[in-house]
Amino acid sequence: MASNLDTLVTVFGGSGFLGRHVVRALAKRDYRIRVAVRRPELAGHLQPLGRVGQIHAVQANLRYPASVEAAMRDSDAAINLVGILAESGAQTFNAVQGEGAGAVAKAAAAAGAAMVHVSAIGADENSPARYARAKAAGEKAVLAAVPSATILRPSVVFGPEDQFTNRFAALARMSPALPLIGGGLTKLQPVYVGDVATAVADAVEGKTKPGAPYELGGPEVLTMREIMEIILAVTERRRMLMPLPFGLAKLQALFLQFAPGDFKLTPDQVALLRSDNVVSEAAKAAGRTLEGLGITADSLEAIAPQYLWRFRKTGQFAHRGA
């Protein structure tokens, strides 16, 4: 039986939050992994995830198709994880998540490689959010070039290096109140990054249906208020949860989009929160979910304490009464 060491998988965006977990999952299954990133000199943290020579980083920028084609040379499969949460200069949603995804798919098609593309549950060409419209455009471009591609649409992804739970935990450390945009009623289905990585690896192994979109969500549907309450409970902090109407949040975002770090909020992010982000009934019925792949999803309450402890007043040494 042929070993996976004979299979070369190129992972675009493999040095990011989701990327490092995908690389780890592939390395455990003995694939050879080429990580295509804009700055390969910053991808050294991936090397310990596999054996010597198993993981190799190369330079590629989705805005430059020639670099994408070079990264795909001799590859058997392509995985596109590249995404941005906010636009900056030439790194626009459409350039990265729309046209960029298409560039990867065209290179995969030219190489005769299989394709796995990670999108988002909120992908919608009619969405008021540019992020969601670009995600939809990316899916369309991928399937046009590689009709057999697997599309994975996770809900909001959480884990040790995320920009979601860590961000709000950091805000709770500095601010006496946390904002609940739209009253905190938006429903999300937080999914653990390790479970998404497993789904990606399963797709590479051909366990998904060709050309079918899969929606990946955790075991619970939670409102933004409930998520904030879990984060505060885990970090052992008491903070006021302040409802913020969408109109006022959008107005504030016009200024906060230029704010640094954890205080940054863009109008596009506010627009995204107007819609729930949960697995659809159609996906459940068709078995195009984590459960359909045989993956038991981990909950936010089970995983968050493993990494959010650093936001407690005394970290892992916080005293607990009997």
Contacts in CASP RR format, 6 or more apart in sequence:
PFRMAT RR
TARGET T0000
AUTHOR 0000-0000-0000
METHOD contacts of the structure
MODEL  1
MASNLDTLVTVFGGSGFLGRHVVRALAKRDYRIRVAVRRPELAGHLQPLG
RVGQIHAVQANLRYPASVEAAMRDSDAAINLVGILAESGAQTFNAVQGEG
AGAVAKAAAAAGAAMVHVSAIGADENSPARYARAKAAGEKAVLAAVPSAT
ILRPSVVFGPEDQFTNRFAALARMSPALPLIGGGLTKLQPVYVGDVATAV
ADAVEGKTKPGAPYELGGPEVLTMREIMEIILAVTERRRMLMPLPFGLAK
LQALFLQFAPGDFKLTPDQVALLRSDNVVSEAAKAAGRTLEGLGITADSL
EAIAPQYLWRFRKTGQFAHRGA
3 30 0 8 1.000
4 29 0 8 1.000
4 30 0 8 1.000
4 31 0 8 1.000
4 32 0 8 1.000
5 30 0 8 1.000
5 31 0 8 1.000
5 32 0 8 1.000
6 32 0 8 1.000
7 31 0 8 1.000
7 32 0 8 1.000
7 76 0 8 1.000
7 77 0 8 1.000
8 31 0 8 1.000
8 32 0 8 1.000
8 33 0 8 1.000
8 34 0 8 1.000
8 74 0 8 1.000
8 75 0 8 1.000
8 76 0 8 1.000
8 77 0 8 1.000
9 26 0 8 1.000
9 31 0 8 1.000
9 32 0 8 1.000
9 33 0 8 1.000
9 34 0 8 1.000
9 75 0 8 1.000
9 76 0 8 1.000
9 77 0 8 1.000
9 78 0 8 1.000
9 79 0 8 1.000
9 204 0 8 1.000
10 33 0 8 1.000
10 34 0 8 1.000
10 35 0 8 1.000
10 36 0 8 1.000
10 71 0 8 1.000
10 72 0 8 1.000
10 75 0 8 1.000
10 77 0 8 1.000
10 78 0 8 1.000
10 79 0 8 1.000
10 113 0 8 1.000
11 19 0 8 1.000
11 22 0 8 1.000
11 23 0 8 1.000
11 26 0 8 1.000
11 33 0 8 1.000
11 34 0 8 1.000
11 35 0 8 1.000
11 36 0 8 1.000
11 79 0 8 1.000
11 81 0 8 1.000
12 36 0 8 1.000
12 37 0 8 1.000
12 60 0 8 1.000
12 62 0 8 1.000
12 68 0 8 1.000
12 71 0 8 1.000
12 78 0 8 1.000
12 79 0 8 1.000
12 80 0 8 1.000
12 81 0 8 1.000
12 82 0 8 1.000
12 104 0 8 1.000
13 19 0 8 1.000
13 35 0 8 1.000
13 36 0 8 1.000
13 37 0 8 1.000
13 80 0 8 1.000
13 81 0 8 1.000
13 82 0 8 1.000
13 83 0 8 1.000
14 20 0 8 1.000
14 22 0 8 1.000
14 23 0 8 1.000
14 35 0 8 1.000
14 36 0 8 1.000
14 37 0 8 1.000
14 43 0 8 1.000
14 46 0 8 1.000
14 81 0 8 1.000
15 35 0 8 1.000
15 37 0 8 1.000
15 39 0 8 1.000
15 42 0 8 1.000
15 43 0 8 1.000
15 44 0 8 1.000
15 45 0 8 1.000
15 46 0 8 1.000
15 57 0 8 1.000
16 81 0 8 1.000
16 161 0 8 1.000
17 157 0 8 1.000
17 159 0 8 1.000
17 161 0 8 1.000
17 162 0 8 1.000
17 163 0 8 1.000
17 193 0 8 1.000
18 81 0 8 1.000
18 118 0 8 1.000
18 157 0 8 1.000
18 193 0 8 1.000
18 196 0 8 1.000
18 197 0 8 1.000
19 81 0 8 1.000
19 197 0 8 1.000
20 45 0 8 1.000
20 46 0 8 1.000
20 49 0 8 1.000
20 161 0 8 1.000
21 193 0 8 1.000
21 194 0 8 1.000
21 196 0 8 1.000
21 197 0 8 1.000
22 79 0 8 1.000
22 81 0 8 1.000
22 196 0 8 1.000
22 197 0 8 1.000
22 200 0 8 1.000
22 201 0 8 1.000
23 33 0 8 1.000
23 35 0 8 1.000
23 46 0 8 1.000
23 49 0 8 1.000
23 55 0 8 1.000
24 49 0 8 1.000
24 50 0 8 1.000
24 197 0 8 1.000
25 194 0 8 1.000
25 197 0 8 1.000
25 198 0 8 1.000
25 200 0 8 1.000
25 201 0 8 1.000
26 33 0 8 1.000
26 201 0 8 1.000
26 204 0 8 1.000
27 33 0 8 1.000
27 49 0 8 1.000
27 50 0 8 1.000
27 51 0 8 1.000
27 54 0 8 1.000
27 55 0 8 1.000
29 201 0 8 1.000
29 205 0 8 1.000
31 54 0 8 1.000
31 204 0 8 1.000
32 54 0 8 1.000
33 54 0 8 1.000
33 55 0 8 1.000
33 56 0 8 1.000
34 56 0 8 1.000
34 57 0 8 1.000
34 58 0 8 1.000
34 71 0 8 1.000
34 75 0 8 1.000
35 43 0 8 1.000
35 46 0 8 1.000
35 55 0 8 1.000
35 56 0 8 1.000
35 57 0 8 1.000
35 58 0 8 1.000
36 57 0 8 1.000
36 58 0 8 1.000
36 59 0 8 1.000
36 60 0 8 1.000
36 68 0 8 1.000
36 71 0 8 1.000
37 43 0 8 1.000
37 57 0 8 1.000
37 58 0 8 1.000
37 59 0 8 1.000
37 60 0 8 1.000
38 59 0 8 1.000
38 60 0 8 1.000
38 61 0 8 1.000
39 59 0 8 1.000
40 57 0 8 1.000
40 58 0 8 1.000
40 59 0 8 1.000
43 57 0 8 1.000
44 57 0 8 1.000
46 55 0 8 1.000
46 57 0 8 1.000
47 55 0 8 1.000
49 55 0 8 1.000
58 70 0 8 1.000
58 71 0 8 1.000
59 67 0 8 1.000
59 71 0 8 1.000
60 67 0 8 1.000
60 68 0 8 1.000
60 70 0 8 1.000
60 71 0 8 1.000
61 67 0 8 1.000
61 68 0 8 1.000
62 68 0 8 1.000
62 82 0 8 1.000
62 95 0 8 1.000
62 96 0 8 1.000
62 99 0 8 1.000
62 100 0 8 1.000
62 101 0 8 1.000
62 103 0 8 1.000
62 104 0 8 1.000
63 90 0 8 1.000
63 91 0 8 1.000
63 95 0 8 1.000
63 96 0 8 1.000
63 99 0 8 1.000
63 100 0 8 1.000
63 103 0 8 1.000
65 103 0 8 1.000
65 106 0 8 1.000
65 107 0 8 1.000
68 100 0 8 1.000
68 103 0 8 1.000
68 104 0 8 1.000
68 107 0 8 1.000
69 107 0 8 1.000
69 110 0 8 1.000
71 107 0 8 1.000
72 78 0 8 1.000
72 104 0 8 1.000
72 107 0 8 1.000
72 108 0 8 1.000
72 110 0 8 1.000
72 111 0 8 1.000
72 113 0 8 1.000
73 111 0 8 1.000
74 111 0 8 1.000
75 108 0 8 1.000
75 111 0 8 1.000
75 113 0 8 1.000
76 113 0 8 1.000
76 114 0 8 1.000
77 108 0 8 1.000
77 113 0 8 1.000
77 114 0 8 1.000
77 115 0 8 1.000
77 116 0 8 1.000
77 204 0 8 1.000
78 104 0 8 1.000
78 105 0 8 1.000
78 107 0 8 1.000
78 108 0 8 1.000
78 111 0 8 1.000
78 113 0 8 1.000
78 114 0 8 1.000
78 115 0 8 1.000
78 116 0 8 1.000
79 115 0 8 1.000
79 116 0 8 1.000
79 117 0 8 1.000
79 118 0 8 1.000
79 200 0 8 1.000
79 204 0 8 1.000
80 101 0 8 1.000
80 104 0 8 1.000
80 105 0 8 1.000
80 115 0 8 1.000
80 116 0 8 1.000
80 117 0 8 1.000
80 118 0 8 1.000
80 142 0 8 1.000
81 118 0 8 1.000
81 200 0 8 1.000
82 96 0 8 1.000
82 97 0 8 1.000
82 100 0 8 1.000
82 101 0 8 1.000
82 104 0 8 1.000
83 96 0 8 1.000
83 97 0 8 1.000
84 91 0 8 1.000
84 93 0 8 1.000
84 96 0 8 1.000
84 97 0 8 1.000
85 131 0 8 1.000
85 163 0 8 1.000
85 269 0 8 1.000
86 257 0 8 1.000
86 264 0 8 1.000
86 266 0 8 1.000
86 268 0 8 1.000
86 269 0 8 1.000
87 93 0 8 1.000
87 130 0 8 1.000
87 268 0 8 1.000
92 134 0 8 1.000
93 130 0 8 1.000
93 131 0 8 1.000
93 133 0 8 1.000
93 134 0 8 1.000
93 268 0 8 1.000
94 130 0 8 1.000
94 134 0 8 1.000
94 137 0 8 1.000
96 134 0 8 1.000
97 131 0 8 1.000
97 134 0 8 1.000
97 135 0 8 1.000
97 137 0 8 1.000
97 138 0 8 1.000
98 134 0 8 1.000
98 135 0 8 1.000
98 137 0 8 1.000
98 138 0 8 1.000
98 141 0 8 1.000
99 137 0 8 1.000
99 138 0 8 1.000
99 141 0 8 1.000
100 138 0 8 1.000
100 141 0 8 1.000
101 117 0 8 1.000
101 137 0 8 1.000
101 138 0 8 1.000
101 139 0 8 1.000
101 141 0 8 1.000
101 142 0 8 1.000
102 138 0 8 1.000
102 141 0 8 1.000
102 142 0 8 1.000
102 144 0 8 1.000
102 145 0 8 1.000
104 115 0 8 1.000
104 117 0 8 1.000
104 142 0 8 1.000
105 115 0 8 1.000
105 117 0 8 1.000
105 141 0 8 1.000
105 142 0 8 1.000
105 143 0 8 1.000
105 144 0 8 1.000
105 145 0 8 1.000
105 146 0 8 1.000
105 149 0 8 1.000
106 145 0 8 1.000
108 114 0 8 1.000
108 115 0 8 1.000
108 145 0 8 1.000
108 146 0 8 1.000
108 149 0 8 1.000
109 115 0 8 1.000
109 145 0 8 1.000
109 146 0 8 1.000
114 146 0 8 1.000
114 148 0 8 1.000
114 149 0 8 1.000
114 204 0 8 1.000
114 206 0 8 1.000
115 142 0 8 1.000
115 145 0 8 1.000
115 146 0 8 1.000
115 148 0 8 1.000
115 149 0 8 1.000
115 150 0 8 1.000
116 149 0 8 1.000
116 150 0 8 1.000
116 152 0 8 1.000
116 200 0 8 1.000
116 203 0 8 1.000
116 204 0 8 1.000
117 138 0 8 1.000
117 139 0 8 1.000
117 142 0 8 1.000
117 149 0 8 1.000
117 150 0 8 1.000
117 151 0 8 1.000
117 152 0 8 1.000
118 152 0 8 1.000
118 154 0 8 1.000
118 196 0 8 1.000
118 200 0 8 1.000
119 135 0 8 1.000
119 136 0 8 1.000
119 138 0 8 1.000
119 139 0 8 1.000
119 151 0 8 1.000
119 152 0 8 1.000
119 153 0 8 1.000
119 213 0 8 1.000
120 131 0 8 1.000
120 132 0 8 1.000
120 135 0 8 1.000
120 153 0 8 1.000
120 154 0 8 1.000
120 155 0 8 1.000
120 277 0 8 1.000
121 153 0 8 1.000
121 154 0 8 1.000
121 155 0 8 1.000
121 189 0 8 1.000
121 215 0 8 1.000
121 216 0 8 1.000
121 217 0 8 1.000
121 277 0 8 1.000
121 278 0 8 1.000
121 279 0 8 1.000
122 132 0 8 1.000
122 135 0 8 1.000
122 153 0 8 1.000
122 272 0 8 1.000
122 275 0 8 1.000
122 277 0 8 1.000
123 132 0 8 1.000
123 135 0 8 1.000
123 136 0 8 1.000
123 139 0 8 1.000
123 153 0 8 1.000
124 132 0 8 1.000
124 133 0 8 1.000
124 135 0 8 1.000
124 136 0 8 1.000
124 275 0 8 1.000
125 133 0 8 1.000
125 136 0 8 1.000
125 137 0 8 1.000
125 140 0 8 1.000
126 133 0 8 1.000
127 133 0 8 1.000
127 136 0 8 1.000
127 271 0 8 1.000
127 272 0 8 1.000
127 275 0 8 1.000
128 271 0 8 1.000
128 274 0 8 1.000
129 268 0 8 1.000
129 269 0 8 1.000
129 271 0 8 1.000
129 272 0 8 1.000
130 268 0 8 1.000
131 268 0 8 1.000
131 269 0 8 1.000
131 272 0 8 1.000
132 272 0 8 1.000
132 275 0 8 1.000
139 151 0 8 1.000
139 213 0 8 1.000
142 149 0 8 1.000
142 151 0 8 1.000
143 149 0 8 1.000
143 151 0 8 1.000
143 211 0 8 1.000
147 210 0 8 1.000
147 211 0 8 1.000
148 210 0 8 1.000
148 211 0 8 1.000
149 210 0 8 1.000
149 211 0 8 1.000
150 203 0 8 1.000
150 206 0 8 1.000
150 208 0 8 1.000
150 209 0 8 1.000
150 210 0 8 1.000
150 211 0 8 1.000
150 212 0 8 1.000
150 214 0 8 1.000
151 211 0 8 1.000
151 212 0 8 1.000
151 213 0 8 1.000
151 214 0 8 1.000
152 196 0 8 1.000
152 199 0 8 1.000
152 200 0 8 1.000
152 203 0 8 1.000
152 213 0 8 1.000
152 214 0 8 1.000
152 216 0 8 1.000
153 213 0 8 1.000
153 214 0 8 1.000
153 215 0 8 1.000
153 216 0 8 1.000
154 191 0 8 1.000
154 196 0 8 1.000
154 215 0 8 1.000
154 216 0 8 1.000
154 217 0 8 1.000
155 188 0 8 1.000
155 189 0 8 1.000
155 190 0 8 1.000
155 191 0 8 1.000
155 215 0 8 1.000
155 216 0 8 1.000
155 217 0 8 1.000
155 218 0 8 1.000
155 277 0 8 1.000
155 278 0 8 1.000
155 279 0 8 1.000
156 164 0 8 1.000
156 188 0 8 1.000
156 189 0 8 1.000
156 190 0 8 1.000
156 191 0 8 1.000
156 277 0 8 1.000
157 164 0 8 1.000
157 190 0 8 1.000
157 191 0 8 1.000
157 192 0 8 1.000
157 193 0 8 1.000
157 196 0 8 1.000
158 164 0 8 1.000
158 165 0 8 1.000
158 190 0 8 1.000
158 191 0 8 1.000
158 192 0 8 1.000
158 193 0 8 1.000
158 300 0 8 1.000
158 303 0 8 1.000
158 304 0 8 1.000
159 165 0 8 1.000
159 192 0 8 1.000
159 193 0 8 1.000
159 194 0 8 1.000
159 303 0 8 1.000
159 304 0 8 1.000
159 307 0 8 1.000
160 193 0 8 1.000
160 306 0 8 1.000
160 307 0 8 1.000
162 193 0 8 1.000
164 190 0 8 1.000
165 227 0 8 1.000
165 231 0 8 1.000
165 300 0 8 1.000
165 304 0 8 1.000
165 308 0 8 1.000
166 307 0 8 1.000
166 308 0 8 1.000
166 311 0 8 1.000
167 262 0 8 1.000
168 178 0 8 1.000
168 227 0 8 1.000
168 228 0 8 1.000
168 231 0 8 1.000
169 231 0 8 1.000
169 234 0 8 1.000
169 235 0 8 1.000
169 308 0 8 1.000
169 311 0 8 1.000
170 262 0 8 1.000
170 311 0 8 1.000
171 178 0 8 1.000
171 262 0 8 1.000
171 263 0 8 1.000
172 178 0 8 1.000
172 231 0 8 1.000
172 232 0 8 1.000
172 235 0 8 1.000
172 237 0 8 1.000
172 239 0 8 1.000
172 311 0 8 1.000
173 235 0 8 1.000
173 237 0 8 1.000
173 311 0 8 1.000
174 262 0 8 1.000
175 239 0 8 1.000
176 239 0 8 1.000
176 240 0 8 1.000
177 239 0 8 1.000
177 240 0 8 1.000
177 241 0 8 1.000
177 242 0 8 1.000
178 228 0 8 1.000
178 232 0 8 1.000
178 239 0 8 1.000
178 240 0 8 1.000
178 241 0 8 1.000
178 242 0 8 1.000
179 242 0 8 1.000
179 244 0 8 1.000
179 249 0 8 1.000
180 224 0 8 1.000
180 225 0 8 1.000
180 228 0 8 1.000
180 241 0 8 1.000
180 242 0 8 1.000
180 243 0 8 1.000
180 244 0 8 1.000
181 224 0 8 1.000
181 244 0 8 1.000
181 246 0 8 1.000
181 249 0 8 1.000
181 270 0 8 1.000
181 273 0 8 1.000
182 243 0 8 1.000
182 244 0 8 1.000
182 245 0 8 1.000
182 246 0 8 1.000
182 249 0 8 1.000
182 273 0 8 1.000
183 224 0 8 1.000
183 225 0 8 1.000
183 243 0 8 1.000
183 244 0 8 1.000
183 245 0 8 1.000
184 223 0 8 1.000
184 224 0 8 1.000
184 225 0 8 1.000
184 228 0 8 1.000
184 243 0 8 1.000
185 223 0 8 1.000
185 224 0 8 1.000
185 225 0 8 1.000
186 223 0 8 1.000
186 224 0 8 1.000
186 273 0 8 1.000
186 274 0 8 1.000
186 275 0 8 1.000
186 276 0 8 1.000
186 277 0 8 1.000
187 221 0 8 1.000
187 222 0 8 1.000
187 223 0 8 1.000
187 276 0 8 1.000
187 277 0 8 1.000
187 278 0 8 1.000
188 221 0 8 1.000
188 222 0 8 1.000
188 223 0 8 1.000
188 224 0 8 1.000
188 227 0 8 1.000
188 276 0 8 1.000
188 277 0 8 1.000
188 278 0 8 1.000
189 217 0 8 1.000
189 218 0 8 1.000
189 220 0 8 1.000
189 221 0 8 1.000
189 222 0 8 1.000
189 277 0 8 1.000
189 278 0 8 1.000
189 279 0 8 1.000
190 217 0 8 1.000
190 218 0 8 1.000
190 220 0 8 1.000
190 222 0 8 1.000
190 227 0 8 1.000
190 300 0 8 1.000
191 216 0 8 1.000
191 217 0 8 1.000
191 218 0 8 1.000
191 290 0 8 1.000
191 297 0 8 1.000
192 218 0 8 1.000
192 297 0 8 1.000
192 298 0 8 1.000
192 299 0 8 1.000
192 300 0 8 1.000
192 303 0 8 1.000
194 298 0 8 1.000
195 216 0 8 1.000
195 218 0 8 1.000
195 290 0 8 1.000
195 295 0 8 1.000
195 297 0 8 1.000
195 298 0 8 1.000
196 216 0 8 1.000
198 293 0 8 1.000
198 295 0 8 1.000
199 214 0 8 1.000
199 216 0 8 1.000
199 290 0 8 1.000
199 293 0 8 1.000
199 295 0 8 1.000
202 208 0 8 1.000
202 293 0 8 1.000
202 295 0 8 1.000
203 214 0 8 1.000
207 293 0 8 1.000
208 214 0 8 1.000
208 293 0 8 1.000
209 288 0 8 1.000
212 286 0 8 1.000
212 288 0 8 1.000
213 283 0 8 1.000
213 288 0 8 1.000
214 283 0 8 1.000
214 288 0 8 1.000
214 289 0 8 1.000
214 293 0 8 1.000
215 279 0 8 1.000
215 280 0 8 1.000
215 283 0 8 1.000
215 288 0 8 1.000
215 289 0 8 1.000
216 279 0 8 1.000
216 289 0 8 1.000
216 290 0 8 1.000
217 278 0 8 1.000
217 279 0 8 1.000
217 289 0 8 1.000
217 290 0 8 1.000
217 297 0 8 1.000
218 290 0 8 1.000
218 297 0 8 1.000
218 298 0 8 1.000
218 299 0 8 1.000
219 297 0 8 1.000
219 298 0 8 1.000
219 299 0 8 1.000
220 299 0 8 1.000
220 300 0 8 1.000
221 278 0 8 1.000
222 230 0 8 1.000
222 300 0 8 1.000
224 273 0 8 1.000
225 241 0 8 1.000
227 300 0 8 1.000
228 241 0 8 1.000
229 241 0 8 1.000
230 300 0 8 1.000
230 301 0 8 1.000
230 304 0 8 1.000
231 304 0 8 1.000
231 308 0 8 1.000
232 238 0 8 1.000
232 239 0 8 1.000
234 301 0 8 1.000
234 304 0 8 1.000
234 305 0 8 1.000
234 308 0 8 1.000
234 309 0 8 1.000
235 308 0 8 1.000
235 309 0 8 1.000
235 311 0 8 1.000
235 312 0 8 1.000
236 312 0 8 1.000
236 313 0 8 1.000
236 318 0 8 1.000
237 311 0 8 1.000
237 312 0 8 1.000
237 313 0 8 1.000
244 252 0 8 1.000
246 270 0 8 1.000
246 273 0 8 1.000
246 274 0 8 1.000
247 270 0 8 1.000
249 265 0 8 1.000
249 270 0 8 1.000
249 273 0 8 1.000
250 267 0 8 1.000
250 270 0 8 1.000
250 271 0 8 1.000
252 265 0 8 1.000
253 265 0 8 1.000
253 266 0 8 1.000
253 267 0 8 1.000
253 269 0 8 1.000
253 270 0 8 1.000
254 267 0 8 1.000
256 263 0 8 1.000
256 264 0 8 1.000
256 265 0 8 1.000
256 266 0 8 1.000
257 264 0 8 1.000
257 265 0 8 1.000
257 266 0 8 1.000
257 267 0 8 1.000
258 264 0 8 1.000
259 265 0 8 1.000
279 289 0 8 1.000
283 289 0 8 1.000
284 291 0 8 1.000
290 296 0 8 1.000
290 297 0 8 1.000
291 297 0 8 1.000
309 315 0 8 1.000
309 316 0 8 1.000
309 318 0 8 1.000
310 316 0 8 1.000
312 318 0 8 1.000
END
